[in-house]
Amino acid sequence: MNTTAVARLKASLSKYLAQVKGGEEILITERGKPVAKLVPLARDASLFPTHLLDLERAGLVRLGTGRLPDDFWKMRRPRDSKARALKALLAEREEGR
């Protein structure tokens, strides 16, 4: 959990809100004493289309949290020697999605 003073929070609110949207909790202090905590809201089912919620209930998909693993950008990219991802992207563009 990150900790910040009220003054820093006021000066960089957007930065801290982005962290909360990413799943972090922020403890807010005033003169070194905790006074509040910013926490992400529970996932609201109305934010997702019903067909995705149905697929999640069936165990076919897992809806994301919006948070990437800490080492995401250091992970090795998977090999795609047959360029399947590129072909799928180009096909979607061709369909006009």
C-alpha positions in Angstrom: 0.0 0.0 0.0 1.3 3.4 -1.0 1.3 6.3 1.5 1.1 10.0 0.7 0.6 13.3 2.5 -2.5 15.3 1.8 -0.4 18.1 0.2 1.2 15.6 -2.2 -2.2 14.0 -3.0 -3.6 17.5 -3.8 -0.6 18.3 -6.1 -0.7 14.9 -7.9 -4.3 13.7 -7.7 -4.4 12.3 -11.2 -1.3 10.2 -10.6 -2.8 8.7 -7.4 -6.2 8.1 -9.0 -4.4 6.2 -11.8 -2.8 4.0 -9.2 -6.1 3.3 -7.5 -7.7 2.5 -10.9 -4.9 0.0 -11.3 -5.9 -1.7 -8.0 -3.5 0.0 -5.6 -4.6 1.4 -2.2 -3.3 4.8 -1.1 -3.1 5.7 2.6 -3.4 9.4 3.1 -1.6 11.1 6.0 -1.8 14.5 7.6 1.2 15.5 9.7 2.4 11.9 9.7 -0.9 10.4 11.0 -3.2 8.3 8.8 -6.5 10.1 8.0 -8.0 8.3 5.0 -7.5 5.5 2.5 -8.2 5.6 -1.2 -9.3 2.2 -2.4 -10.6 0.9 -5.8 -14.3 0.4 -6.0 -15.6 -3.2 -6.3 -16.1 -4.2 -9.9 -19.4 -3.0 -11.1 -21.2 -5.5 -13.2 -22.9 -2.7 -15.2 -19.5 -1.8 -16.6 -19.3 -5.1 -18.6 -21.6 -6.3 -21.4 -23.9 -9.0 -20.3 -22.5 -11.5 -22.8 -19.1 -11.2 -21.2 -20.5 -11.7 -17.7 -22.3 -14.8 -19.0 -19.0 -16.1 -20.4 -17.3 -15.4 -17.1 -20.0 -17.3 -15.1 -19.5 -20.2 -17.5 -15.8 -20.2 -16.8 -14.9 -19.5 -20.4 -13.2 -16.1 -19.9 -11.7 -14.2 -17.0 -12.5 -10.5 -16.9 -9.4 -8.3 -16.2 -8.9 -6.2 -13.2 -7.2 -3.4 -15.1 -3.9 -4.0 -13.3 -0.9 -5.4 -15.1 1.7 -7.5 -13.2 4.6 -5.4 -11.9 7.1 -7.1 -14.2 4.8 -7.0 -17.3 7.1 -4.8 -19.4 10.1 -6.9 -18.6 8.4 -10.2 -19.7 9.6 -11.9 -22.9 7.2 -11.6 -25.8 5.9 -14.9 -27.0 7.1 -16.1 -30.4 4.7 -15.9 -33.3 6.7 -17.4 -36.1 3.6 -17.9 -38.3 2.5 -14.3 -37.7 -0.9 -15.4 -36.6 -1.5 -12.2 -34.5 -0.6 -10.0 -37.4 -2.9 -12.0 -39.7 -5.8 -11.7 -37.2 -5.3 -8.0 -36.8 -5.3 -7.4 -40.6 -8.4 -9.6 -41.0 -10.2 -7.6 -38.3 -9.2 -4.4 -40.1 -10.4 -5.8 -43.4 -13.8 -6.6 -41.8 -14.1 -3.1 -40.4 -14.4 -3.9 -36.7 
